[in-house]
Amino acid sequence: MPLTRSQKKFLNNLFQEEEIFWDKPSLITYGTDSSIAKGRPDVVVVPGKVSQIQQLLSFAQNEDIPVIPRGRGTGRAGGCVPVKGGIVVSLLRLNKILEIRDKDFVAIVEPGVITGYFQKILSQKKLFYPPDPASASFSTLGGNVATNAGGMQALKYGVTGNYILGLEVVLAGGKILRLNNLCHKNACGLNLAPLFVGSEGTLGIINKIYVKLLPLPESSASLLAGFTSLAKASDFIQNLFQLGIVPCALEIIGPTCIRALSAITTLPFPEARAFLLLKFDGTKSSVEDHLNLTQTRLRADFYLTATKERQAYLWEIRKKISPAAFKLRPNKLSEDFTVPRGKIRAFLSFGEELAARFKLPILMFGHVGDGNIHTNIMYDAKNKEELALAKEIHFLLLKKVLELQGTITGEHGIGLLKKKYVDLQLDLPHRTIMAKLKNTLDPKNILNPGKAF
Ligand SMILES: Cc1cc2nc3c(=O)[nH]c(=O)nc-3n(C[C@H](O)[C@H](O)[C@H](O)COP(=O)(O)OP(=O)(O)OC[C@H]3O[C@@H](n4cnc5c(N)ncnc54)[C@H](O)[C@@H]3O)c2cc1C
């Protein structure tokens, strides 16, 4: 239902001229994220005060209007795409780091703070916020909390949710739920903050975040290990953990990625069929120990080490995978499937088998230490046969992930694109409790309707 004249008048009164957008280009821009999903809101607002969000959510609940919270729109699952019209609320003006309590190892931030900027400010104070989605330089902490974003360093340090001590959330209807907490431990009552972590804008609008911090590690170094077969790389992963070493990052670059990368760059070990990229951090001596131990105790066909300043070169290789993929085909079906660590080898081999059987490139890369293997099925959308094959491969991979007791999303969330697969993973009692929680917090289903669950 389009907004009525009186509804438009209310919104124009609540927001300053520069805080509200009705023009077509804005509605088109705010109807997308970084997935293929598209929608169109009725209006976009960019509040500068929490009281505006409160009034907005009270109004929207009374008038039955959808409200879609939005950070930087970098989501990969269509989470902030407005599929039922309504009001997109951009949190980008609530972008202050409110307090850095260095003695408490806690920071209090607004949701629109850019993650990478926050990390940079902290590092000047020798403090550390480890979650590092590859989008850190342009995604928001609010979006990271709402999707429970992971990243390369999740292997050692965990994901966003592991660093959320408390939250302040504006609920449907406009009341504020204060889950304030400065303590690294807190056993008083049910811990409600995690309920909003990964809630993808469906339970409330996060307006303040209490973040746990760590001391900044003194040193780091990276190691590129090359293998002449994918099986050797899989063995290396298992053996590494058996050595008792947990790197802060362990990424895989599979055979098809190497083929794509070779088209745009010269790789340091041309015979490689797979690379593992490892990063260690800690004290200088522990980093050196881990580098030495790995190279002396574990077998790879090729090793290249880089210390602090020279590491960027190695990580550039990893960053080039996404652009290189388009050298193979113009379109991709991309997933963030995750399997239990013990099933990594089975999943990687299955991907290789499908690529050979269907003769389409399947890139497998990413956070292999967590079992979170990004899978890009490359195809040409103009070729109907390839499109059908890509969809078939996608479904076979999804079924395999579930057979291996994995998850259909390790870090991007359900959003819009994976909604149709949720029933395949979560059983009825689980889904019923989620629906009841949603109904308790948002009885009129105004918050990001049509998403997640
Ligand atoms: C190049 C690239 C690399 C990426 N790498 C990673 C990666 O390594 N790991 C990873 O996990 N993800 C990754 N992503 C996905 C994406 O960056 C993350 O999901 C990120 O957390 C989204 O943040 P955002 O600010 O863009 O949120 P948006 O995309 O704007 O929103 C995401 C969801 O959060 C909700 N939301 C946003 N702000 C709030 C709020 N204040 N209150 C309530 N709900 C809110 C929205 O409604 C939506 O459902 C990547 C994306 C790109 C483009």
PDBQT file of the ligand as one rigid body, heavy atoms in Angstrom, charges set to zero:
ROOT
HETATM    1  C1  LIG A 501      33.334  -7.510  -0.596  1.00  0.00    +0.000 C 
HETATM    2  C2  LIG A 501      32.513  -8.053   0.543  1.00  0.00    +0.000 A 
HETATM    3  C3  LIG A 501      33.119  -8.882   1.461  1.00  0.00    +0.000 A 
HETATM    4  C4  LIG A 501      32.384  -9.405   2.518  1.00  0.00    +0.000 A 
HETATM    5  N1  LIG A 501      33.018 -10.193   3.433  1.00  0.00    +0.000 NA
HETATM    6  C5  LIG A 501      32.332 -10.671   4.491  1.00  0.00    +0.000 A 
HETATM    7  C6  LIG A 501      32.999 -11.479   5.464  1.00  0.00    +0.000 A 
HETATM    8  O1  LIG A 501      34.194 -11.751   5.376  1.00  0.00    +0.000 OA
HETATM    9  N2  LIG A 501      32.261 -11.921   6.510  1.00  0.00    +0.000 N 
HETATM   10  C7  LIG A 501      30.917 -11.628   6.650  1.00  0.00    +0.000 A 
HETATM   11  O2  LIG A 501      30.311 -12.044   7.625  1.00  0.00    +0.000 OA
HETATM   12  N3  LIG A 501      30.283 -10.885   5.728  1.00  0.00    +0.000 NA
HETATM   13  C8  LIG A 501      30.937 -10.394   4.666  1.00  0.00    +0.000 A 
HETATM   14  N4  LIG A 501      30.294  -9.630   3.734  1.00  0.00    +0.000 N 
HETATM   15  C9  LIG A 501      28.856  -9.358   3.896  1.00  0.00    +0.000 C 
HETATM   16  C10 LIG A 501      28.503  -8.044   4.645  1.00  0.00    +0.000 C 
HETATM   17  O3  LIG A 501      29.548  -7.103   4.531  1.00  0.00    +0.000 OA
HETATM   18  C11 LIG A 501      28.178  -8.292   6.107  1.00  0.00    +0.000 C 
HETATM   19  O4  LIG A 501      26.983  -9.061   6.184  1.00  0.00    +0.000 OA
HETATM   20  C12 LIG A 501      28.012  -7.037   6.955  1.00  0.00    +0.000 C 
HETATM   21  O5  LIG A 501      27.861  -7.414   8.314  1.00  0.00    +0.000 OA
HETATM   22  C13 LIG A 501      26.833  -6.161   6.544  1.00  0.00    +0.000 C 
HETATM   23  O6  LIG A 501      27.009  -4.872   7.132  1.00  0.00    +0.000 OA
HETATM   24  P1  LIG A 501      26.236  -3.607   6.536  1.00  0.00    +0.000 P 
HETATM   25  O7  LIG A 501      26.535  -2.448   7.407  1.00  0.00    +0.000 OA
HETATM   26  O8  LIG A 501      26.523  -3.429   5.110  1.00  0.00    +0.000 OA
HETATM   27  O9  LIG A 501      24.720  -4.064   6.749  1.00  0.00    +0.000 OA
HETATM   28  P2  LIG A 501      23.520  -4.099   5.695  1.00  0.00    +0.000 P 
HETATM   29  O10 LIG A 501      23.885  -4.898   4.514  1.00  0.00    +0.000 OA
HETATM   30  O11 LIG A 501      23.042  -2.719   5.482  1.00  0.00    +0.000 OA
HETATM   31  O12 LIG A 501      22.426  -4.884   6.546  1.00  0.00    +0.000 OA
HETATM   32  C14 LIG A 501      22.594  -6.243   6.848  1.00  0.00    +0.000 C 
HETATM   33  C15 LIG A 501      21.430  -6.708   7.749  1.00  0.00    +0.000 C 
HETATM   34  O13 LIG A 501      21.541  -6.079   9.017  1.00  0.00    +0.000 OA
HETATM   35  C16 LIG A 501      20.348  -5.340   9.322  1.00  0.00    +0.000 C 
HETATM   36  N5  LIG A 501      20.793  -4.144  10.038  1.00  0.00    +0.000 N 
HETATM   37  C17 LIG A 501      21.757  -3.263   9.645  1.00  0.00    +0.000 A 
HETATM   38  N6  LIG A 501      21.941  -2.339  10.608  1.00  0.00    +0.000 NA
HETATM   39  C18 LIG A 501      21.079  -2.631  11.620  1.00  0.00    +0.000 A 
HETATM   40  C19 LIG A 501      20.779  -2.040  12.885  1.00  0.00    +0.000 A 
HETATM   41  N7  LIG A 501      21.424  -0.965  13.345  1.00  0.00    +0.000 N 
HETATM   42  N8  LIG A 501      19.810  -2.615  13.654  1.00  0.00    +0.000 NA
HETATM   43  C20 LIG A 501      19.164  -3.723  13.234  1.00  0.00    +0.000 A 
HETATM   44  N9  LIG A 501      19.397  -4.315  12.052  1.00  0.00    +0.000 NA
HETATM   45  C21 LIG A 501      20.341  -3.776  11.258  1.00  0.00    +0.000 A 
HETATM   46  C22 LIG A 501      19.680  -5.104   7.981  1.00  0.00    +0.000 C 
HETATM   47  O14 LIG A 501      18.274  -4.969   8.112  1.00  0.00    +0.000 OA
HETATM   48  C23 LIG A 501      20.056  -6.360   7.229  1.00  0.00    +0.000 C 
HETATM   49  O15 LIG A 501      19.179  -7.400   7.545  1.00  0.00    +0.000 OA
HETATM   50  C24 LIG A 501      30.992  -9.102   2.644  1.00  0.00    +0.000 A 
HETATM   51  C25 LIG A 501      30.384  -8.267   1.711  1.00  0.00    +0.000 A 
HETATM   52  C26 LIG A 501      31.130  -7.735   0.661  1.00  0.00    +0.000 A 
HETATM   53  C27 LIG A 501      30.466  -6.825  -0.313  1.00  0.00    +0.000 C 
ENDROOT
TORSDOF 0
